[in-house]
């Protein structure tokens, strides 16, 4: 499905190439890009104007080269990808949402530390208003969904939606996302999150056995990718446009796509990794710092292909086996004090012996069909044993 959409784009590009005569090469290239962009915008608008909306085309547009192109388009398409009713949005939060909320102090601390997530050059008073809205969005979602537990890094995801779609739409989208793609990160412990991280090494094993073996010998584990996963890379990428491009991709994809993207980042850096001393601290330090000049479009295409070739259902047994072979005891994340910062807990490169609570993993999930699992079972548990494609995600709501 991805490729049929891109073929239309390529036809537009070839047509533009055929129309060339002479002139400046840069001008020709610019004209070609603009023609391709206009063609994609036309197809997105046509999909939005269909009755019912053509969700499949919107998903393909979000995944294919360039993603959704503009924030204006994102404001229209993102809610559709999550099946959010834009005509029935939540009311603006009232200030009493903060009274006696158990997570208020932690959310306040995290939001105050989030200044780098706001656009450079934004006026201080504008940023402060947005930070207050960010606090309220998080608290509203948590209050309406008592089974969801706040984690440090959640605000990095919420702020992205706030900046693109505004406060009321962000509440609706974040609530839906928190009960679907992010559901496992919001358990009382990190056990489900650790299980998702366990898919990283089996993906590497399938694609590059030598790299997989090197990382096993280095005993680096997968903790370097934790902040990538639970913030959808918002915490670690400095360019907001790259964060938006990934959100286009993830919103249109399976909930586990973020771990496939982690795998292609490691594979992209394969030479660097193998040239590093085979030592846990050295390899962790290298991998925990994401280069800011990654070829994002290339990596998105590779992640999409890897998911198709090695779906979660194929890797589930290997991920469970990695859990069993873990030398670390399975310990609740609650042993890590709340006062310890997100950066200290997740990505400090100088820590040689990382917290067992973050390195240990669960055993395999029971082999149970998603259709008979109760609402209390997490989204990942319900869908990890099947491999729904991009086309199935938004419709599978508990």
Helices and strands as residue ranges (DSSP letters): H 2-18, H 25-49, H 55-63, H 71-81, G 95-98, H 104-112, G 115-117, H 124-144, H 154-165, H 167-178, G 183-186, H 191-197, H 199-207, H 209-218, G 223-225, H 226-230, H 240-251, H 257-268, H 270-275, H 280-288, H 296-309, H 312-325, G 333-335, H 342-346, H 356-359, G 370-372, H 379-383, G 390-392
